[in-house]
């Protein structure tokens, strides 16, 4: 068993929403005991009863009640909450008081706070304009390039209030990457920033907007936000923008005033589309994944209220771009009445401890980031526990890649001892999690605390048999509401079925290489499509990464397989600290560490030094792209990468 790092007291457990839900279910359905495992087993064996209880416990707002919770249990194809009519934005805007809803915090210290009352008023105003001036109707697509600012939240809520479909890309995407996504969905309206800021620099977006307008004939209106850049030469700026047929966000809201009592909450079926998300697109044109309003809402409420124990008094932030599903997850916290801190900028600017200072300043209770950020803090010898007040912080969330045992231990040693470290894992495909935190359960190093309620997760071995305590393929055997309702432009569902059901008909294959522990935790070893197989032994790339990146001279790494002589050779690429060179001493230390901490079979055949590791725009390593490059193949869609130029350095290693 892994090392126990944190355990909640019985008093804390009994104050959680998960415990309240458990006791309710235990009493109503005569569960044998009040353990989480018993509750989880009941939830996956009785999905209709479980999801109905979540609906009631979380207080879903609906204008028309459902006639049936769950139709025939098909994978895919299950119909949920048939007959119900609801609106996604209405559920997120249930609070209309003066409590802070949104705090915008830019990396240079610029801050703006909005109350729930102001947010509601501004969303209704924009919905009025979208409907009456721009002609936006249900099922129309509204696209966004906005950064993580208040305007983005307002625009999304106004869009979904009308039953239109929201889709977002980060403003740092290249033109082709944007067109690969928005070109497929043909948006009617585009929201874009005038500039965006990152790492102390300002990047203009106007030229990109002009190119998008020319390339998208469906686009009828473009709205420019200056929220992220209040200091611009306004008169000249207005003239430049008007020449290309756009208007300013602030001018739009000032143009007309809707009645304060006027509401724009289109009542729609449970599975009406709310978001179009995108796959990473590193192996071709991104898949357009359509998520339903009801499934997204219900899953997010379950994860935020039950698994994260998010309440009205909480202040939550997650470091994310608006093109990553964690932004959608974060914004759903409005339905809990919590305060959201929208951080716009780099995590390490102006200093590496930026997020910890953010937590101190705003008294954040739930903070989310990535293993990459935690590793960067460790390498920079950041020790928040010594000079930053994190007394308000009760939960740290982590996702984007597997959180190593070393990351766990560093946080408990140098950040805070009494904190729940909740590693979470799911993805864009389900706009939520398969496994995540649980305030009732202990934290063990290197492990995700529990499977999500209602998620019938199994680990399949090479014979498609469920195993515990062994590595295998992550699957889900029972339908759940946040499965995509479809892929865009996939009328017969062939792309959808191929993506998730080709390997195991009727069973969702997620593409992660994981292990279920005997006490109900989960260890993630990486993507299964990047799993190595030297000598017939399956090895997750994260198993090697986590060991390599503990070396004091290593900043980053990536592990791939090279085909040679009917077998797979393990190849390790490393990024070293400035002015460090990969010599035999470092190589030998890495090899010995890997042999000791993992096994001799994990030892790389080759170790090479590179300048940087290619990553997607959401920060994930792209093993498949590097594998293609070293085998002389072409990477089809480099626009999906944050640093596509980094691939060039991998071309000459195996000529």
Secondary structure by P-SEA (a helix, b strand, c coil): cccccccccaaaaaacaaaaaaaaaaaaaccccccaaaaaaaaaacaaaaaaaaaaaacccccccccccccccccccccccccbbbbaaaaaaccccccccbbbbcccbbbbbbcaaaaaaaaaaaaaaacccccccccbbbbbcccccaaaaaaaaaaaaacbbbbbbcccccaaaaaaaaaaacccbbbbbcccccccbbbbcaaaaaaaaaacccccbbbbbccccccccaaaaaaaaaaaccccaaaaaaccccccccccbbbbccccccbbbbcccccccccbbbbbaaaaaaaaaaaacccccccccbbbbbbcccccaaaaaaaaccccbbbbbbccccccccccaaaaaaaaaacccbbbbcaaaaaaaaaaccccccccccccccbbbbccccccaaaaaaaaccccccccbbbbbbccccccccbbbbcccccccccccccccccbbbbbcccccccccbbbbbbbccccccccccccccccaaaaaaaccccccccccccccccccccbbbbbccccccccccccbbbbaaaaaaaaaaccccccbbbbbbbcccbbbbbbbbbbcccccccaaaaaaaaaaaaaaccccccccbbbbbcbbbbcccccccaaaaaaaaacccccccccccccccccccccccc
